């Protein structure tokens, strides 16, 4: 958060930008509209999956309307598997830790029902609830530096779970960023709006302060803060120093440092980290729906969209393919735009509809069931041996 505050306040004053920044999807759309990529011309309805396999030039121009999709389609199957494998590796240690703590409770005859564990408190040290001692006495140490080293080892052990929470935050942030990019991408089919970019020009808007939409960012930051706090109340360092009366002489060879634990804290922490496994599943089954209002007709000046935008996710080639604007729409990247079908020559008397799907400032866009596309590379599997 501190770094983002500095970047928001100081960076514009101290950093001279010499090239266009590619930070948000709006940055890339703006760049692709201004500088069109000839390699993706005519591929206006291509999806992320189309670019996952080789393609070659082919004269066929079959039009297949994009199908509806959910958030689960945003990531490829491989990315979902990798994401959940990593999250399981981060979550399982907390279940293992909980099992060890409950086993130790039963071993010494302590009850492990929820009321009893709650009565122990969260972050409260109990003289039976700690891991093996890091004390100097147990290891035969008698000097101060050795005790300090043992204390640092205890502190390191108690804070290792914080790294797992940070790893879970990074994974969730990456997942939610990809979902929010696709969500913002699909809004252009329902409403006319300026691009959200890192360095606004013309009618463009500034990017999100927290890099994610607030309904994602606030929830993610809250989860991270609460979980980090729970971990700090679940595992903690308890240091004891021994003094002899009546002169309070310090016996540093009797100093010790142990890692105390709170069973109830670990239970709550385990529940919190388990949300990383279930929340993405719940979110992923949401559909990309059009707003239920007169916005489609009044604001855009056209009928409601008959099919969604092609699912490109974070595929740069797919985004570029959807940004081949009309030749006369030179300032599209600076103005409020929508996405739909635009005729190449609206005054043409030809029966066949010729044009393209693209981002446009045109007031009226169409949703044809068929049209003539310009020749473009078609996605064909390259035969073996070719």
Secondary structure, 3 states (H helix, E strand, C coil): CHHHHHHHHHHHHHCCCCCCCCCCHHHHHHHHHHCCCHHHCCCCCCCCHHHHCCCEEECCCCCCCCCCCEHHHCCCHHHHHHHHHHHHHHHHHHHHHHHHHHHHHHHCCCCCCHHHHHHHCCCCCCCCCECCCCCCHHHCCCCHHHHHHHHHHHHHHHHHHHHHHHHHHHHHHHHHHHHHHHHHHHHCCCCCECCEECCCCCCCEECCCCCCCHHHHHHHHHHHHHHHHHHHHHEEEEEECCEECCCCEECHHHCEEEEEECHHHHHHHHHHHHHHHHHHHHHHCCECCCCCCCHHHHCCCCCCCCCCCCCCCCCHHHHHHCCCCCCCCCCHHHCCEEEEEEECCCCCCCCCCEEEEEEECCCCCECCCCCECCCEEECCCCCCCC
